[in-house]
Amino acid sequence: MWTLFIALLSGIIGVGVSIFYHRRAERRAVRLQVLCDLFGYKFQLNLDSNNRKEFNKAINEIPVIFHDSKKVLKAHKELYEILNNKDADNNEKDNKFILLYKKIFQDLGLKLEKYVDDKDFLKTLN
């Protein structure tokens, strides 16, 4: 009797742990994809707004994908505000983009910023 109970309990615990790690891995994969899209399509920043569909999609997904990261959401809001400020210069806008990238890196636990200069976040190879 105890053997059956322990076998069922261990199975339930095993499934629970498996679901937890699977959800965590999926969440990280989605967040990494948004980061990859931001980097992959950053060359579109040099284009007019009608030709930035992929980049705009990635930037607009941030509040949903990073809904539980206050630092990322704050950086996203600051970027949005500076982009809508007609008096802001390009240097201010660049700094807000860099800040957003860094906050996403921190959220994902990536240490790339140790090896990359701030301006490298905005460079493109097109």
VMD Tcl script that draws the C-alpha trace (Angstrom):
set ca {
  {0.00 0.00 0.00}
  {2.73 2.46 0.97}
  {4.69 1.54 -2.12}
  {1.77 2.48 -4.36}
  {1.23 5.76 -2.48}
  {4.93 6.70 -2.71}
  {5.04 5.79 -6.40}
  {2.02 7.99 -7.15}
  {3.36 10.86 -5.05}
  {6.78 10.76 -6.68}
  {5.11 10.74 -10.11}
  {3.02 13.77 -9.26}
  {6.04 15.62 -7.88}
  {8.06 14.70 -10.95}
  {5.40 16.03 -13.31}
  {5.13 19.25 -11.29}
  {8.87 19.86 -11.38}
  {8.96 19.09 -15.10}
  {6.15 21.55 -15.84}
  {7.85 24.25 -13.77}
  {11.16 23.94 -15.63}
  {9.47 23.70 -19.01}
  {7.52 26.92 -18.42}
  {10.65 28.66 -17.22}
  {12.60 27.56 -20.30}
  {9.77 28.66 -22.61}
  {9.59 32.08 -20.95}
  {13.33 32.54 -21.36}
  {13.21 31.42 -25.00}
  {10.52 33.99 -25.82}
  {12.48 36.74 -24.09}
  {15.65 35.78 -25.92}
  {13.77 35.88 -29.20}
  {12.60 39.44 -28.52}
  {16.18 40.44 -27.72}
  {17.43 38.75 -30.89}
  {14.77 40.55 -32.93}
  {15.74 43.90 -31.41}
  {19.37 43.31 -32.35}
  {18.64 41.64 -35.66}
  {16.40 44.39 -36.95}
  {18.12 47.41 -35.40}
  {19.34 48.40 -38.88}
  {15.71 49.36 -39.51}
  {16.15 52.33 -37.21}
  {17.87 54.04 -40.15}
  {14.76 53.54 -42.31}
  {11.52 55.49 -42.36}
  {8.79 54.34 -39.98}
  {6.90 52.42 -42.70}
  {9.88 50.09 -43.18}
  {10.51 49.20 -39.53}
  {7.83 46.57 -39.10}
  {9.97 43.84 -37.54}
  {11.81 46.17 -35.18}
  {8.60 47.92 -34.17}
  {6.95 44.55 -33.54}
  {9.78 43.52 -31.20}
  {9.78 46.83 -29.33}
  {5.99 46.72 -28.96}
  {6.09 43.16 -27.56}
  {8.28 44.18 -24.62}
  {5.49 45.20 -22.18}
  {3.77 41.84 -22.70}
  {6.83 39.60 -22.72}
  {8.61 41.37 -19.83}
  {5.45 42.17 -17.84}
  {7.07 41.01 -14.60}
  {10.35 42.92 -14.99}
  {9.99 46.40 -13.50}
  {13.44 47.48 -14.71}
  {12.76 46.52 -18.32}
  {9.31 48.12 -18.25}
  {10.75 51.33 -16.80}
  {13.45 51.48 -19.49}
  {10.83 50.79 -22.18}
  {8.63 53.60 -20.86}
  {11.57 56.01 -20.77}
  {12.45 55.10 -24.36}
  {8.86 55.62 -25.46}
  {8.74 59.02 -23.76}
  {12.02 60.22 -25.29}
  {11.02 59.01 -28.77}
  {7.83 61.05 -28.50}
  {9.68 64.15 -27.29}
  {10.31 66.34 -30.32}
  {12.96 68.30 -28.39}
  {15.07 65.24 -27.56}
  {18.30 64.89 -29.45}
  {19.64 61.68 -30.99}
  {22.17 61.20 -28.18}
  {19.36 61.06 -25.61}
  {17.44 58.59 -27.77}
  {20.53 56.42 -28.24}
  {21.14 56.37 -24.48}
  {17.58 55.19 -23.84}
  {17.94 52.40 -26.42}
  {21.20 51.32 -24.79}
  {19.56 51.38 -21.35}
  {16.71 49.20 -22.60}
  {19.15 46.69 -24.13}
  {21.12 46.55 -20.87}
  {18.01 46.00 -18.75}
  {16.92 43.14 -21.00}
  {20.41 41.62 -20.77}
  {20.25 41.89 -16.98}
  {16.79 40.33 -16.87}
  {18.05 37.37 -18.89}
  {21.23 37.05 -16.85}
  {23.43 37.67 -19.90}
  {26.84 39.24 -19.30}
  {27.59 40.47 -22.82}
  {27.69 44.12 -21.75}
  {30.99 43.37 -20.00}
  {32.56 42.83 -23.41}
  {30.61 45.32 -25.50}
  {30.98 49.08 -25.50}
  {27.73 51.06 -25.17}
  {27.91 52.30 -28.75}
  {28.25 48.72 -30.01}
  {24.63 48.18 -28.99}
  {23.59 50.56 -31.78}
  {26.07 49.62 -34.53}
  {24.76 47.82 -37.57}
  {26.49 45.90 -40.34}
  {24.42 47.03 -43.30}
}
mol new
graphics top color blue
foreach p $ca { graphics top sphere $p radius 0.5 }
foreach p [lrange $ca 0 end-1] q [lrange $ca 1 end] { graphics top cylinder $p $q radius 0.2 }
display resetview
